[in-house]
Amino acid sequence: MKGLLWMGNGFLLLYKRFEDGSLTWPRTIQEAADITEEQFRLLMLGFNPLDLKIKEVHPAKVF
Protein backbone atom coordinates (compact mmCIF):
# COMPACT_ATOMS: atom_id res chain seq x y z
CA MET A 1 0.00 0.00 0.00
CA LYS A 2 1.28 3.44 -0.81
CA GLY A 3 0.02 6.73 0.54
CA LEU A 4 0.81 10.41 0.74
CA LEU A 5 0.49 12.34 4.00
CA TRP A 6 0.62 16.14 3.96
CA MET A 7 2.89 17.31 6.81
CA GLY A 8 2.25 21.05 6.47
CA ASN A 9 5.43 21.83 4.56
CA GLY A 10 5.63 18.79 2.29
CA PHE A 11 4.38 15.27 1.68
CA LEU A 12 5.48 12.09 3.39
CA LEU A 13 5.44 9.01 1.14
CA LEU A 14 4.19 5.95 3.03
CA TYR A 15 4.70 2.37 1.89
CA LYS A 16 3.42 -0.78 3.59
CA ARG A 17 3.95 -4.36 2.41
CA PHE A 18 1.49 -6.96 3.69
CA GLU A 19 3.23 -10.29 4.28
CA ASP A 20 0.17 -12.36 5.26
CA GLY A 21 -2.77 -10.92 3.41
CA SER A 22 -4.24 -7.92 1.72
CA LEU A 23 -6.74 -5.14 2.15
CA THR A 24 -10.26 -5.01 0.78
CA TRP A 25 -10.18 -2.00 -1.50
CA PRO A 26 -13.34 0.06 -2.18
CA ARG A 27 -14.70 -0.48 -5.67
CA THR A 28 -17.28 2.32 -5.74
CA ILE A 29 -17.60 5.86 -4.40
CA GLN A 30 -20.14 4.57 -1.84
CA GLU A 31 -17.59 2.10 -0.44
CA ALA A 32 -14.86 4.76 -0.12
CA ALA A 33 -14.36 6.61 3.17
CA ASP A 34 -12.29 9.45 4.59
CA ILE A 35 -10.26 8.24 7.54
CA THR A 36 -8.49 10.04 10.35
CA GLU A 37 -4.80 9.71 11.21
CA GLU A 38 -5.73 7.38 14.07
CA GLN A 39 -7.81 5.20 11.73
CA PHE A 40 -4.87 5.12 9.29
CA ARG A 41 -2.60 3.99 12.12
CA LEU A 42 -5.02 1.15 12.91
CA LEU A 43 -5.16 0.23 9.22
CA MET A 44 -1.36 0.01 9.09
CA LEU A 45 -1.44 -2.26 12.15
CA GLY A 46 -3.70 -4.66 10.27
CA PHE A 47 -7.08 -3.66 11.70
CA ASN A 48 -10.17 -2.50 9.82
CA PRO A 49 -10.74 0.96 11.34
CA LEU A 50 -14.28 1.14 9.95
CA ASP A 51 -15.36 -2.19 11.45
CA LEU A 52 -13.66 -2.63 14.81
CA LYS A 53 -15.12 -5.63 16.59
CA ILE A 54 -14.00 -7.35 19.74
CA LYS A 55 -13.66 -11.02 18.95
CA GLU A 56 -14.36 -13.66 21.54
CA VAL A 57 -11.39 -15.95 22.08
CA HIS A 58 -11.66 -19.47 23.51
CA PRO A 59 -8.19 -20.85 24.29
CA ALA A 60 -7.76 -24.59 23.90
CA LYS A 61 -7.50 -26.54 27.14
CA VAL A 62 -4.14 -28.20 27.74
CA PHE A 63 -4.37 -31.64 29.38
mmCIF file of the N, C-alpha and C atoms, coordinates in Angstrom:
data_MODEL
# 
_entry.id   MODEL 
# 
loop_
_atom_site.group_PDB 
_atom_site.id 
_atom_site.type_symbol 
_atom_site.label_atom_id 
_atom_site.label_alt_id 
_atom_site.label_comp_id 
_atom_site.label_asym_id 
_atom_site.label_entity_id 
_atom_site.label_seq_id 
_atom_site.pdbx_PDB_ins_code 
_atom_site.Cartn_x 
_atom_site.Cartn_y 
_atom_site.Cartn_z 
_atom_site.occupancy 
_atom_site.B_iso_or_equiv 
_atom_site.pdbx_formal_charge 
_atom_site.auth_seq_id 
_atom_site.auth_comp_id 
_atom_site.auth_asym_id 
_atom_site.auth_atom_id 
_atom_site.pdbx_PDB_model_num 
ATOM 1   N N  . MET A 1 1  ? 0.852   -1.151  0.000  1.00 0.00 ? 1  MET A N  1 
ATOM 2   C CA . MET A 1 1  ? 0.000   0.000   0.000  1.00 0.00 ? 1  MET A CA 1 
ATOM 3   C C  . MET A 1 1  ? 0.902   1.219   0.000  1.00 0.00 ? 1  MET A C  1 
ATOM 4   N N  . LYS A 1 2  ? 0.529   2.189   -0.771 1.00 0.00 ? 2  LYS A N  1 
ATOM 5   C CA . LYS A 1 2  ? 1.276   3.440   -0.813 1.00 0.00 ? 2  LYS A CA 1 
ATOM 6   C C  . LYS A 1 2  ? 0.325   4.572   -0.459 1.00 0.00 ? 2  LYS A C  1 
ATOM 7   N N  . GLY A 1 3  ? 0.841   5.589   0.187  1.00 0.00 ? 3  GLY A N  1 
ATOM 8   C CA . GLY A 1 3  ? 0.016   6.732   0.538  1.00 0.00 ? 3  GLY A CA 1 
ATOM 9   C C  . GLY A 1 3  ? 0.846   7.984   0.641  1.00 0.00 ? 3  GLY A C  1 
ATOM 10  N N  . LEU A 1 4  ? 0.179   9.106   0.552  1.00 0.00 ? 4  LEU A N  1 
ATOM 11  C CA . LEU A 1 4  ? 0.808   10.407  0.744  1.00 0.00 ? 4  LEU A CA 1 
ATOM 12  C C  . LEU A 1 4  ? 0.161   11.076  1.937  1.00 0.00 ? 4  LEU A C  1 
ATOM 13  N N  . LEU A 1 5  ? 0.978   11.623  2.830  1.00 0.00 ? 5  LEU A N  1 
ATOM 14  C CA . LEU A 1 5  ? 0.489   12.336  4.001  1.00 0.00 ? 5  LEU A CA 1 
ATOM 15  C C  . LEU A 1 5  ? 1.059   13.749  3.969  1.00 0.00 ? 5  LEU A C  1 
ATOM 16  N N  . TRP A 1 6  ? 0.185   14.752  3.960  1.00 0.00 ? 6  TRP A N  1 
ATOM 17  C CA . TRP A 1 6  ? 0.625   16.145  3.958  1.00 0.00 ? 6  TRP A CA 1 
ATOM 18  C C  . TRP A 1 6  ? 1.083   16.517  5.355  1.00 0.00 ? 6  TRP A C  1 
ATOM 19  N N  . MET A 1 7  ? 2.311   16.981  5.509  1.00 0.00 ? 7  MET A N  1 
ATOM 20  C CA . MET A 1 7  ? 2.889   17.309  6.809  1.00 0.00 ? 7  MET A CA 1 
ATOM 21  C C  . MET A 1 7  ? 2.928   18.811  7.083  1.00 0.00 ? 7  MET A C  1 
ATOM 22  N N  . GLY A 1 8  ? 2.274   19.612  6.257  1.00 0.00 ? 8  GLY A N  1 
ATOM 23  C CA . GLY A 1 8  ? 2.254   21.049  6.474  1.00 0.00 ? 8  GLY A CA 1 
ATOM 24  C C  . GLY A 1 8  ? 3.252   21.778  5.597  1.00 0.00 ? 8  GLY A C  1 
ATOM 25  N N  . ASN A 1 9  ? 4.431   21.194  5.411  1.00 0.00 ? 9  ASN A N  1 
ATOM 26  C CA . ASN A 1 9  ? 5.434   21.832  4.557  1.00 0.00 ? 9  ASN A CA 1 
ATOM 27  C C  . ASN A 1 9  ? 5.927   20.893  3.454  1.00 0.00 ? 9  ASN A C  1 
ATOM 28  N N  . GLY A 1 10 ? 5.263   19.753  3.320  1.00 0.00 ? 10 GLY A N  1 
ATOM 29  C CA . GLY A 1 10 ? 5.625   18.787  2.294  1.00 0.00 ? 10 GLY A CA 1 
ATOM 30  C C  . GLY A 1 10 ? 4.906   17.465  2.531  1.00 0.00 ? 10 GLY A C  1 
ATOM 31  N N  . PHE A 1 11 ? 5.041   16.568  1.590  1.00 0.00 ? 11 PHE A N  1 
ATOM 32  C CA . PHE A 1 11 ? 4.384   15.275  1.676  1.00 0.00 ? 11 PHE A CA 1 
ATOM 33  C C  . PHE A 1 11 ? 5.330   14.223  2.241  1.00 0.00 ? 11 PHE A C  1 
ATOM 34  N N  . LEU A 1 12 ? 4.760   13.260  2.927  1.00 0.00 ? 12 LEU A N  1 
ATOM 35  C CA . LEU A 1 12 ? 5.483   12.086  3.388  1.00 0.00 ? 12 LEU A CA 1 
ATOM 36  C C  . LEU A 1 12 ? 4.946   10.908  2.587  1.00 0.00 ? 12 LEU A C  1 
ATOM 37  N N  . LEU A 1 13 ? 5.835   10.175  1.915  1.00 0.00 ? 13 LEU A N  1 
ATOM 38  C CA . LEU A 1 13 ? 5.442   9.008   1.141  1.00 0.00 ? 13 LEU A CA 1 
ATOM 39  C C  . LEU A 1 13 ? 5.457   7.800   2.070  1.00 0.00 ? 13 LEU A C  1 
ATOM 40  N N  . LEU A 1 14 ? 4.325   7.119   2.161  1.00 0.00 ? 14 LEU A N  1 
ATOM 41  C CA . LEU A 1 14 ? 4.186   5.954   3.027  1.00 0.00 ? 14 LEU A CA 1 
ATOM 42  C C  . LEU A 1 14 ? 4.093   4.703   2.167  1.00 0.00 ? 14 LEU A C  1 
ATOM 43  N N  . TYR A 1 15 ? 4.721   3.630   2.621  1.00 0.00 ? 15 TYR A N  1 
ATOM 44  C CA . TYR A 1 15 ? 4.703   2.369   1.888  1.00 0.00 ? 15 TYR A CA 1 
ATOM 45  C C  . TYR A 1 15 ? 4.583   1.239   2.901  1.00 0.00 ? 15 TYR A C  1 
ATOM 46  N N  . LYS A 1 16 ? 3.639   0.345   2.679  1.00 0.00 ? 16 LYS A N  1 
ATOM 47  C CA . LYS A 1 16 ? 3.423   -0.781  3.588  1.00 0.00 ? 16 LYS A CA 1 
ATOM 48  C C  . LYS A 1 16 ? 3.276   -2.042  2.760  1.00 0.00 ? 16 LYS A C  1 
ATOM 49  N N  . ARG A 1 17 ? 4.045   -3.071  3.093  1.00 0.00 ? 17 ARG A N  1 
ATOM 50  C CA . ARG A 1 17 ? 3.949   -4.359  2.411  1.00 0.00 ? 17 ARG A CA 1 
ATOM 51  C C  . ARG A 1 17 ? 3.275   -5.348  3.354  1.00 0.00 ? 17 ARG A C  1 
ATOM 52  N N  . PHE A 1 18 ? 2.231   -5.997  2.881  1.00 0.00 ? 18 PHE A N  1 
ATOM 53  C CA . PHE A 1 18 ? 1.492   -6.955  3.689  1.00 0.00 ? 18 PHE A CA 1 
ATOM 54  C C  . PHE A 1 18 ? 2.028   -8.357  3.427  1.00 0.00 ? 18 PHE A C  1 
ATOM 55  N N  . GLU A 1 19 ? 2.632   -8.966  4.432  1.00 0.00 ? 19 GLU A N  1 
ATOM 56  C CA . GLU A 1 19 ? 3.230   -10.289 4.283  1.00 0.00 ? 19 GLU A CA 1 
ATOM 57  C C  . GLU A 1 19 ? 2.165   -11.392 4.260  1.00 0.00 ? 19 GLU A C  1 
ATOM 58  N N  . ASP A 1 20 ? 1.146   -11.273 5.091  1.00 0.00 ? 20 ASP A N  1 
ATOM 59  C CA . ASP A 1 20 ? 0.173   -12.362 5.264  1.00 0.00 ? 20 ASP A CA 1 
ATOM 60  C C  . ASP A 1 20 ? -1.237  -11.956 4.869  1.00 0.00 ? 20 ASP A C  1 
ATOM 61  N N  . GLY A 1 21 ? -1.411  -11.267 3.800  1.00 0.00 ? 21 GLY A N  1 
ATOM 62  C CA . GLY A 1 21 ? -2.769  -10.916 3.409  1.00 0.00 ? 21 GLY A CA 1 
ATOM 63  C C  . GLY A 1 21 ? -2.823  -9.656  2.586  1.00 0.00 ? 21 GLY A C  1 
ATOM 64  N N  . SER A 1 22 ? -4.015  -9.119  2.519  1.00 0.00 ? 22 SER A N  1 
ATOM 65  C CA . SER A 1 22 ? -4.235  -7.923  1.723  1.00 0.00 ? 22 SER A CA 1 
ATOM 66  C C  . SER A 1 22 ? -5.397  -7.140  2.302  1.00 0.00 ? 22 SER A C  1 
ATOM 67  N N  . LEU A 1 23 ? -5.633  -5.993  1.740  1.00 0.00 ? 23 LEU A N  1 
ATOM 68  C CA . LEU A 1 23 ? -6.745  -5.145  2.146  1.00 0.00 ? 23 LEU A CA 1 
ATOM 69  C C  . LEU A 1 23 ? -7.907  -5.297  1.174  1.00 0.00 ? 23 LEU A C  1 
ATOM 70  N N  . THR A 1 24 ? -9.102  -5.081  1.663  1.00 0.00 ? 24 THR A N  1 
ATOM 71  C CA . THR A 1 24 ? -10.258 -5.010  0.784  1.00 0.00 ? 24 THR A CA 1 
ATOM 72  C C  . THR A 1 24 ? -10.351 -3.566  0.314  1.00 0.00 ? 24 THR A C  1 
ATOM 73  N N  . TRP A 1 25 ? -10.201 -3.347  -0.959 1.00 0.00 ? 25 TRP A N  1 
ATOM 74  C CA . TRP A 1 25 ? -10.177 -1.995  -1.501 1.00 0.00 ? 25 TRP A CA 1 
ATOM 75  C C  . TRP A 1 25 ? -11.564 -1.599  -1.983 1.00 0.00 ? 25 TRP A C  1 
ATOM 76  N N  . PRO A 1 26 ? -12.016 -0.361  -1.709 1.00 0.00 ? 26 PRO A N  1 
ATOM 77  C CA . PRO A 1 26 ? -13.338 0.064   -2.183 1.00 0.00 ? 26 PRO A CA 1 
ATOM 78  C C  . PRO A 1 26 ? -13.414 0.078   -3.705 1.00 0.00 ? 26 PRO A C  1 
ATOM 79  N N  . ARG A 1 27 ? -14.527 -0.406  -4.226 1.00 0.00 ? 27 ARG A N  1 
ATOM 80  C CA . ARG A 1 27 ? -14.695 -0.482  -5.674 1.00 0.00 ? 27 ARG A CA 1 
ATOM 81  C C  . ARG A 1 27 ? -15.631 0.598   -6.217 1.00 0.00 ? 27 ARG A C  1 
ATOM 82  N N  . THR A 1 28 ? -16.366 1.256   -5.324 1.00 0.00 ? 28 THR A N  1 
ATOM 83  C CA . THR A 1 28 ? -17.278 2.322   -5.743 1.00 0.00 ? 28 THR A CA 1 
ATOM 84  C C  . THR A 1 28 ? -17.094 3.517   -4.825 1.00 0.00 ? 28 THR A C  1 
ATOM 85  N N  . ILE A 1 29 ? -17.652 4.653   -5.227 1.00 0.00 ? 29 ILE A N  1 
ATOM 86  C CA . ILE A 1 29 ? -17.604 5.861   -4.396 1.00 0.00 ? 29 ILE A CA 1 
ATOM 87  C C  . ILE A 1 29 ? -18.307 5.620   -3.062 1.00 0.00 ? 29 ILE A C  1 
ATOM 88  N N  . GLN A 1 30 ? -19.382 4.845   -3.061 1.00 0.00 ? 30 GLN A N  1 
ATOM 89  C CA . GLN A 1 30 ? -20.138 4.574   -1.839 1.00 0.00 ? 30 GLN A CA 1 
ATOM 90  C C  . GLN A 1 30 ? -19.316 3.748   -0.831 1.00 0.00 ? 30 GLN A C  1 
ATOM 91  N N  . GLU A 1 31 ? -18.422 2.915   -1.320 1.00 0.00 ? 31 GLU A N  1 
ATOM 92  C CA . GLU A 1 31 ? -17.586 2.102   -0.439 1.00 0.00 ? 31 GLU A CA 1 
ATOM 93  C C  . GLU A 1 31 ? -16.384 2.879   0.109  1.00 0.00 ? 31 GLU A C  1 
ATOM 94  N N  . ALA A 1 32 ? -16.016 3.970   -0.539 1.00 0.00 ? 32 ALA A N  1 
ATOM 95  C CA . ALA A 1 32 ? -14.857 4.758   -0.116 1.00 0.00 ? 32 ALA A CA 1 
ATOM 96  C C  . ALA A 1 32 ? -15.183 5.546   1.142  1.00 0.00 ? 32 ALA A C  1 
ATOM 97  N N  . ALA A 1 33 ? -14.150 5.861   1.929  1.00 0.00 ? 33 ALA A N  1 
ATOM 98  C CA . ALA A 1 33 ? -14.361 6.607   3.169  1.00 0.00 ? 33 ALA A CA 1 
ATOM 99  C C  . ALA A 1 33 ? -13.138 7.468   3.471  1.00 0.00 ? 33 ALA A C  1 
ATOM 100 N N  . ASP A 1 34 ? -13.379 8.632   4.049  1.00 0.00 ? 34 ASP A N  1 
ATOM 101 C CA . ASP A 1 34 ? -12.295 9.447   4.588  1.00 0.00 ? 34 ASP A CA 1 
ATOM 102 C C  . ASP A 1 34 ? -11.948 8.875   5.954  1.00 0.00 ? 34 ASP A C  1 
ATOM 103 N N  . ILE A 1 35 ? -10.658 8.751   6.242  1.00 0.00 ? 35 ILE A N  1 
ATOM 104 C CA . ILE A 1 35 ? -10.258 8.241   7.544  1.00 0.00 ? 35 ILE A CA 1 
ATOM 105 C C  . ILE A 1 35 ? -9.347  9.244   8.232  1.00 0.00 ? 35 ILE A C  1 
ATOM 106 N N  . THR A 1 36 ? -9.329  9.168   9.541  1.00 0.00 ? 36 THR A N  1 
ATOM 107 C CA . THR A 1 36 ? -8.491  10.044  10.354 1.00 0.00 ? 36 THR A CA 1 
ATOM 108 C C  . THR A 1 36 ? -7.080  9.460   10.442 1.00 0.00 ? 36 THR A C  1 
ATOM 109 N N  . GLU A 1 37 ? -6.168  10.219  11.019 1.00 0.00 ? 37 GLU A N  1 
ATOM 110 C CA . GLU A 1 37 ? -4.804  9.711   11.208 1.00 0.00 ? 37 GLU A CA 1 
ATOM 111 C C  . GLU A 1 37 ? -4.805  8.493   12.123 1.00 0.00 ? 37 GLU A C  1 
ATOM 112 N N  . GLU A 1 38 ? -5.643  8.513   13.150 1.00 0.00 ? 38 GLU A N  1 
ATOM 113 C CA . GLU A 1 38 ? -5.734  7.378   14.071 1.00 0.00 ? 38 GLU A CA 1 
ATOM 114 C C  . GLU A 1 38 ? -6.265  6.140   13.353 1.00 0.00 ? 38 GLU A C  1 
ATOM 115 N N  . GLN A 1 39 ? -7.279  6.319   12.495 1.00 0.00 ? 39 GLN A N  1 
ATOM 116 C CA . GLN A 1 39 ? -7.806  5.196   11.729 1.00 0.00 ? 39 GLN A CA 1 
ATOM 117 C C  . GLN A 1 39 ? -6.756  4.669   10.754 1.00 0.00 ? 39 GLN A C  1 
ATOM 118 N N  . PHE A 1 40 ? -5.950  5.548   10.181 1.00 0.00 ? 40 PHE A N  1 
ATOM 119 C CA . PHE A 1 40 ? -4.873  5.118   9.287  1.00 0.00 ? 40 PHE A CA 1 
ATOM 120 C C  . PHE A 1 40 ? -3.844  4.299   10.055 1.00 0.00 ? 40 PHE A C  1 
ATOM 121 N N  . ARG A 1 41 ? -3.543  4.732   11.275 1.00 0.00 ? 41 ARG A N  1 
ATOM 122 C CA . ARG A 1 41 ? -2.597  3.992   12.117 1.00 0.00 ? 41 ARG A CA 1 
ATOM 123 C C  . ARG A 1 41 ? -3.124  2.578   12.373 1.00 0.00 ? 41 ARG A C  1 
ATOM 124 N N  . LEU A 1 42 ? -4.416  2.467   12.695 1.00 0.00 ? 42 LEU A N  1 
ATOM 125 C CA . LEU A 1 42 ? -5.023  1.153   12.906 1.00 0.00 ? 42 LEU A CA 1 
ATOM 126 C C  . LEU A 1 42 ? -4.965  0.306   11.638 1.00 0.00 ? 42 LEU A C  1 
ATOM 127 N N  . LEU A 1 43 ? -5.219  0.928   10.500 1.00 0.00 ? 43 LEU A N  1 
ATOM 128 C CA . LEU A 1 43 ? -5.158  0.229   9.218  1.00 0.00 ? 43 LEU A CA 1 
ATOM 129 C C  . LEU A 1 43 ? -3.767  -0.334  8.975  1.00 0.00 ? 43 LEU A C  1 
ATOM 130 N N  . MET A 1 44 ? -2.731  0.456   9.275  1.00 0.00 ? 44 MET A N  1 
ATOM 131 C CA . MET A 1 44 ? -1.357  0.012   9.089  1.00 0.00 ? 44 MET A CA 1 
ATOM 132 C C  . MET A 1 44 ? -0.956  -1.083  10.080 1.00 0.00 ? 44 MET A C  1 
ATOM 133 N N  . LEU A 1 45 ? -1.688  -1.191  11.191 1.00 0.00 ? 45 LEU A N  1 
ATOM 134 C CA . LEU A 1 45 ? -1.442  -2.262  12.151 1.00 0.00 ? 45 LEU A CA 1 
ATOM 135 C C  . LEU A 1 45 ? -2.185  -3.543  11.788 1.00 0.00 ? 45 LEU A C  1 
ATOM 136 N N  . GLY A 1 46 ? -3.000  -3.473  10.724 1.00 0.00 ? 46 GLY A N  1 
ATOM 137 C CA . GLY A 1 46 ? -3.700  -4.660  10.269 1.00 0.00 ? 46 GLY A CA 1 
ATOM 138 C C  . GLY A 1 46 ? -5.152  -4.737  10.675 1.00 0.00 ? 46 GLY A C  1 
ATOM 139 N N  . PHE A 1 47 ? -5.684  -3.683  11.297 1.00 0.00 ? 47 PHE A N  1 
ATOM 140 C CA . PHE A 1 47 ? -7.084  -3.659  11.704 1.00 0.00 ? 47 PHE A CA 1 
ATOM 141 C C  . PHE A 1 47 ? -7.932  -2.965  10.653 1.00 0.00 ? 47 PHE A C  1 
ATOM 142 N N  . ASN A 1 48 ? -9.229  -3.233  10.659 1.00 0.00 ? 48 ASN A N  1 
ATOM 143 C CA . ASN A 1 48 ? -10.172 -2.504  9.819  1.00 0.00 ? 48 ASN A CA 1 
ATOM 144 C C  . ASN A 1 48 ? -10.735 -1.372  10.677 1.00 0.00 ? 48 ASN A C  1 
ATOM 145 N N  . PRO A 1 49 ? -10.310 -0.130  10.464 1.00 0.00 ? 49 PRO A N  1 
ATOM 146 C CA . PRO A 1 49 ? -10.736 0.964   11.335 1.00 0.00 ? 49 PRO A CA 1 
ATOM 147 C C  . PRO A 1 49 ? -12.212 1.318   11.195 1.00 0.00 ? 49 PRO A C  1 
ATOM 148 N N  . LEU A 1 50 ? -12.860 0.849   10.152 1.00 0.00 ? 50 LEU A N  1 
ATOM 149 C CA . LEU A 1 50 ? -14.278 1.145   9.953  1.00 0.00 ? 50 LEU A CA 1 
ATOM 150 C C  . LEU A 1 50 ? -15.173 0.044   10.510 1.00 0.00 ? 50 LEU A C  1 
ATOM 151 N N  . ASP A 1 51 ? -14.574 -1.061  10.940 1.00 0.00 ? 51 ASP A N  1 
ATOM 152 C CA . ASP A 1 51 ? -15.359 -2.189  11.447 1.00 0.00 ? 51 ASP A CA 1 
ATOM 153 C C  . ASP A 1 51 ? -14.604 -2.850  12.591 1.00 0.00 ? 51 ASP A C  1 
ATOM 154 N N  . LEU A 1 52 ? -14.377 -2.089  13.668 1.00 0.00 ? 52 LEU A N  1 
ATOM 155 C CA . LEU A 1 52 ? -13.655 -2.631  14.814 1.00 0.00 ? 52 LEU A CA 1 
ATOM 156 C C  . LEU A 1 52 ? -14.617 -3.465  15.655 1.00 0.00 ? 52 LEU A C  1 
ATOM 157 N N  . LYS A 1 53 ? -14.304 -4.723  15.792 1.00 0.00 ? 53 LYS A N  1 
ATOM 158 C CA . LYS A 1 53 ? -15.120 -5.627  16.591 1.00 0.00 ? 53 LYS A CA 1 
ATOM 159 C C  . LYS A 1 53 ? -14.215 -6.340  17.577 1.00 0.00 ? 53 LYS A C  1 
ATOM 160 N N  . ILE A 1 54 ? -14.731 -6.563  18.761 1.00 0.00 ? 54 ILE A N  1 
ATOM 161 C CA . ILE A 1 54 ? -14.002 -7.354  19.740 1.00 0.00 ? 54 ILE A CA 1 
ATOM 162 C C  . ILE A 1 54 ? -14.392 -8.802  19.505 1.00 0.00 ? 54 ILE A C  1 
ATOM 163 N N  . LYS A 1 55 ? -13.400 -9.612  19.230 1.00 0.00 ? 55 LYS A N  1 
ATOM 164 C CA . LYS A 1 55 ? -13.662 -11.019 18.946 1.00 0.00 ? 55 LYS A CA 1 
ATOM 165 C C  . LYS A 1 55 ? -13.512 -11.834 20.224 1.00 0.00 ? 55 LYS A C  1 
ATOM 166 N N  . GLU A 1 56 ? -14.415 -12.775 20.392 1.00 0.00 ? 56 GLU A N  1 
ATOM 167 C CA . GLU A 1 56 ? -14.362 -13.665 21.536 1.00 0.00 ? 56 GLU A CA 1 
ATOM 168 C C  . GLU A 1 56 ? -13.320 -14.740 21.269 1.00 0.00 ? 56 GLU A C  1 
ATOM 169 N N  . VAL A 1 57 ? -12.457 -14.979 22.233 1.00 0.00 ? 57 VAL A N  1 
ATOM 170 C CA . VAL A 1 57 ? -11.391 -15.953 22.082 1.00 0.00 ? 57 VAL A CA 1 
ATOM 171 C C  . VAL A 1 57 ? -11.606 -17.063 23.093 1.00 0.00 ? 57 VAL A C  1 
ATOM 172 N N  . HIS A 1 58 ? -11.519 -18.304 22.640 1.00 0.00 ? 58 HIS A N  1 
ATOM 173 C CA . HIS A 1 58 ? -11.656 -19.471 23.506 1.00 0.00 ? 58 HIS A CA 1 
ATOM 174 C C  . HIS A 1 58 ? -10.378 -20.299 23.416 1.00 0.00 ? 58 HIS A C  1 
ATOM 175 N N  . PRO A 1 59 ? -9.447  -20.092 24.351 1.00 0.00 ? 59 PRO A N  1 
ATOM 176 C CA . PRO A 1 59 ? -8.189  -20.846 24.289 1.00 0.00 ? 59 PRO A CA 1 
ATOM 177 C C  . PRO A 1 59 ? -8.441  -22.345 24.447 1.00 0.00 ? 59 PRO A C  1 
ATOM 178 N N  . ALA A 1 60 ? -7.647  -23.139 23.777 1.00 0.00 ? 60 ALA A N  1 
ATOM 179 C CA . ALA A 1 60 ? -7.757  -24.589 23.903 1.00 0.00 ? 60 ALA A CA 1 
ATOM 180 C C  . ALA A 1 60 ? -7.257  -25.026 25.271 1.00 0.00 ? 60 ALA A C  1 
ATOM 181 N N  . LYS A 1 61 ? -7.924  -26.017 25.842 1.00 0.00 ? 61 LYS A N  1 
ATOM 182 C CA . LYS A 1 61 ? -7.496  -26.543 27.141 1.00 0.00 ? 61 LYS A CA 1 
ATOM 183 C C  . LYS A 1 61 ? -6.310  -27.480 26.941 1.00 0.00 ? 61 LYS A C  1 
ATOM 184 N N  . VAL A 1 62 ? -5.322  -27.353 27.803 1.00 0.00 ? 62 VAL A N  1 
ATOM 185 C CA . VAL A 1 62 ? -4.142  -28.205 27.738 1.00 0.00 ? 62 VAL A CA 1 
ATOM 186 C C  . VAL A 1 62 ? -4.299  -29.266 28.815 1.00 0.00 ? 62 VAL A C  1 
ATOM 187 N N  . PHE A 1 63 ? -4.198  -30.536 28.423 1.00 0.00 ? 63 PHE A N  1 
ATOM 188 C CA . PHE A 1 63 ? -4.365  -31.635 29.379 1.00 0.00 ? 63 PHE A CA 1 
ATOM 189 C C  . PHE A 1 63 ? -3.044  -32.188 29.803 1.00 0.00 ? 63 PHE A C  1 
# 
